């Protein structure tokens, strides 16, 4: 996994309270990639996604911003990067952080 991209998730808060949570993807390849960045919560539930966009080498996707200033269930929250392909989309990278009390 990785395919020339760097995926990042940032969570700001304390305990279960999240001030903000966001994710983005850096295109580290030498090709333009059609990418989408999503945040998935516990049990794989999608929290938020960016639209697919053509990302130039050395550039980043827009931030996927989850609703902030609220409590979230404890568990693993993952930034996932999806690559658009001729047959749909493919998971190419993931980075996770944990929310706990």
Phi, psi and omega in degrees: 000158179129305175044037177077025177231155173243126183248134185228140170233137177235132178233125179244125179163195181217129182063228180276348181278126180247119174288314175203154178217129181213158180218151175208170180228133174261132175274105181261005180274179177260010182240154170289131181238140176270101191241154172225139176245131179232155168251125177246135180265193178307144181065018176079004182296130179286127178269313182195153176221152167277168170284157172296141179210148175284118184249120179292155175304137180082000181252171182236156172290164169297159176288137166271109185257117177281153175305134184250184180054051181205167175271140177241149175298146176295152178141189183270131176242126188239133168275126180238136178254128180247136177254127176289133179232172180295340181251012179136243177212157186225134175289123182241347177197159183203142173219133186238150172227160183245136171260127179210157183279000000 
